[in-house]
Amino acid sequence: MADPVVIATWPFGKSAVEIAGKQLADGKPALDAVIAGAKAVEDDPQVRSVGFGSLPDRIGRLTLDSCVMDGKTLNCGAVAGLEHVRNASAVARRVMEKTPHVLLVGEGARWFALQEGFKLEMPHTLEGIREWFDRHPDKKKDGEKKDAARVIHGPDDINVDISEFNHDTVTVLGLDKSGSLGGVCTTSGLAYKLPGRVGDSPIIGAGLYVDDQAGAAGATGVGEEIIRIGGSLFMVEQMRAGKTPQEACELAARRVNATAVRRGKHPANCAFIALSPKGEVGAAATLKTNFEFAVSIGGKVELRKAREIGPEM
């Protein structure tokens, strides 16, 4: 019988590992536990990058992305661009359980959620909307004349660098008493993103991958760069080949850096977590990400600082 382990991204993932850790201690399956933990973060209005209360896209629409995966069966499900439904992770699980598909998007994902009994809700909070207005890239500067009502953006607007706005994701990975792994990745995506943008979080193999025979891995940060390297599947395959979770995470961070150099870009802020079938954990981030992650091992919950990997010159 395995000792339960949970690992989650960012300090706000602490609530996720606390809830998931208790469920695992009670004998719950890994997937049940990690989704329960992720839902706690989705429901926290103080978290501006996951769930309701997050910062919307460029035109004020709040859309949610999520995926889930069962390491025992490799069953998985995901939603992207989901509006007005609170828990994207729970809807992603329904996609896995009730459909032959892996990913539903936009209006289709919302209609599916309604058919499954989810309710339509207003996703915005007053605090979130205030922050969205205050930090908006199109906000008028002193003495500058802009059409405040404009919602159709020209090329100059599209090219505004918004990569440093909120793009934090909660990814939760768990190992249950039976030795099985489960994972969930959920987010509201990049703040001020162009409408329709989807990052790595709902993409199996990018934001999340889980396989009992090799390990579980997840990512957070600038989704475009994580997609570019197939981040989570890359880490799981590294563990399958004999690397430790820590080594796999560091290799993923190095690959992000190297890919950026090849493209003539500065490395993006990305971070990675991994969990082996033996309960070993790992985490690494690109330089200056200041990435902390939460861990629950044997019921003890703590925050740890990930190792930062700089670009190789």
N, C-alpha and C positions, 0 to 999 in steps of 0.2 A: 504494500500500500504506500503510495507516494505522499510526501508532505506537501500540502497545498502551497502554491506560490502565486502571487499576482504582481504584475508590474504595469505601470501606467505613465503616460507622458505628462509632464509639467506639474507644478505644485498643486494646481487644482485637481489633478488626478488622485490626490491623497484621499478625497472622499470616495472615489471610485474603488480604490484598493481596500479601504476600510469595509465597505459594503460587500464587495466581492469576496474578500478574505473571510468574513464571517459566514457567508453562504457556503464557501468551499469547506470551511471547518465543520459545517453541519452536513456535509456529504453531498451538496448540490453539484450537478455537472458543471464543467468549466464554462460552457457557453451561457448557461443560465446565469451564472455568477457574474461574468464579465459584462453581460448586457445590463444586469441590474445596477452594476457600478457605473456604467456609462450613462444610464438614464438619470442618475443622480446629478451628473455634471450637466447633461442636457437641460435639466429642470432648474439649474441654478442661474437666476437672472443676473448675477454679478459676473458671470463668465461671458466675455464679449465675443468669443470666437466659436462657441459651441451652443447649439440650441436656441430657444427663444431668448430675446433680449440681446442678441448679438448685433454686430454692425452690418447693415444691409449692403447691397451692391451699389453701383454708381447711380441708379435711378430709384433707390429706396426699397427694392424688393429683397426680402430675406428668404433665402432658399437654403435648404439643408441637404447634406450628403452623408451617407453612411454605408458601411458594409460589415458583414459578420461572416465568420467561417468556423466550421467544426473540424477539428484536427483528426478525429477518428474516421469520419466518412468523406472528408473533403467537400461536403455540402457547403454552399455559400449563397448569399443573397445580398443585394445592394439596391439603394435608391440614390438618385441624384436630382438636384433642382426641385426638391420637394417643398411645397409652400403650404403654410397654414395647418400643418400637422406637427404636433409637439415632438414626439420621440421617433426620429428617423431610424434609430437603431432597431426599435421594435418593428417598424414597418419593413426594414431590410430582412429581419428574421422571417416575417410572414412571406416575403418574396421567396426566400429559401424553402420554406415549408409548404407553401400552397401553390407554387407555380413551377413550370419546367424551366424557368428563366433564371438568370443570375442578376440582371440589372434592369430596373424600370426607372424612367426619367420623367421629369416635368409633370405635365397634366395627367399623363398615364399613371405615374406613381401616386399622385393625389387621388385619382379615381379609385385605384386599387385599395388605398388606405381607407377610403370611405366605405367601400364594399366590405372591408374587413372590420368595420365597426369603429374606426378612429374618428374623432370629432374634428371639425374645423375650428380653429382658434386664431385670435389675433396674435401674431408673433412678436410684436414690438413692445418695448417698454419705454417709458418716458426718458429714462436715463440713457438708454441705448440710442434713441433718436436724437437727443441733445448732442451726444458725442459724435454721432454721424454728421450732423450739421456743422459742428465746430471744426472737424478735421477734414471735411470733404475737399478733395483735390480741386474742385471747381469753385470753391468759395472765393468770393471777391476779396481782393486785398485793398488796403487803403488807397483811394484815388483811382482804382481800376473800375471800369464799367463793364459789367457782364450781364447777360440775360439770366437772371436767377431762376427763371422758369424753364430754361432749356433742358431737354432730356435727350436730344439727339446729338451725339458727340461727333465732332470732326476728327481728322487724323491727329491733330495736335493733342486732343483730349485722350484719344485712345493710347497714345504713347507716353502719357504721364506715368512715371515710375511709382507704382503702388505696391511694390513687392515688400516694402518694409512695414506696411500696415498689418493689422491682426491677421494671422494665418495659422494660429495655433490650433491643434487638433487634440482631442483626447483619444488615444489608442490604449486599449486595455487587453492584456494577455494573461491567461490563467492556466494553471495546471491543477487538476482536481485529484482527489484521493485515489481514483482508479488509474491515474497516470495518463489521462487524456487532456488534450490542450484545446482551448477555445480562444477566440479573439474577436474584437470589435473595434472599428475605427469610425468616429463620428465628428462632424464639424459643420459650421455654417459657411466655411470657405473663406477665401480672401476678402477682407473688407474692401469695398469700393471696386470690386471686380466688374468687368464688363458683363452685362446680362447674358446668361447662358454659359458662362465659364464654369468648368468643372475641373477640380484638381485631382490629387491622388487618392483622397480619402475614400471614395466609393469604388475604387478600382482594385479588384483582387489581383495581387501580385505587385501592386505599387504601394498603396497605403497599408495593406494588410495581407499576410499569407500565413496559414497555419496547417501543419502536417505532423501528426503524432510520430511519424517515423523519422522526422528530422528536426522539427522545432517550430516556434512561432516567432513572427517578427512584425514590427509596425513602424510607421514613420510619422513625422510631423514637420512642418515648415513650408517652404515654397514648393507647392505641389508639382509645378511644371518640371522642376529639377529631379524630383523623386520619380515621377513618371519616366523621365528620360533614361534613368538607369534601372528601371524595374526594381526599385529599392527593396521591397519586402521579400519578393521571390528570390532576388539575388542573395539576400542574407540567409534565407532558409536553405538554399542550395549550398551555400558555403558551410553551413552546419552539417548538412548531409555528407559533405566531403570531409568532415572531420574537424572543422574549425570550431572554436568555442563561441558562445554568443557574443562575448566581448570582441573577439577577433572579427566576427562577421559584421558587427556594427562599425568597427573602425574601418574595415574595408569598404563598406558602403559610403561612409563619410569621405574617404579618400577618392572614391569613384566620382562623387559629386564634384569635388574640387578639381579633379583631373578633367572631367567633362567641361567644366566652366573654362578652364585654361584653353582647351582645344577650340572653344568657341570664342575666345577673346573676351571673356566676361569675368567679373569678379565672382568668386564662389558665393552661392546663395546660402541663407540660413536654413539648414536642414538638420534634423536629429533623428536618431534611430534607437529602437529598443528591441531586445530579443530574449527569448526564453527557450531553454532546451528541454527535451523530455525528461531529463534528470533533475530539473529545477534550477539549473544555473541561469543567471541573468547577465545581461550586458547592455551597455548604452554608450553612445558616442555621438558627437555633433561636429559640425563644421565650425571653424574658428569664430569666436565672438558671439555664438548663439546663446551662451549663458543658460544652457539647458539643464534643468533639474527634473528628476523623475521620481515617482513614488513606488515603493516596494513593500509588499507584505509577505514575510516569510515566517512560518510558524506563529502567526498571529501578531508578530511585531511589525508595526508600520513605521516607515521612515522615509525621509526625502534624501536623495543622493544627487551629487553633482556629476554629470557625465564628463568623460574625457573629451577635450576639444582637439580636433585634428586640423592642422593648418595645411594650406596648399604646398605641394612639393615643387620647388623651383628647379 
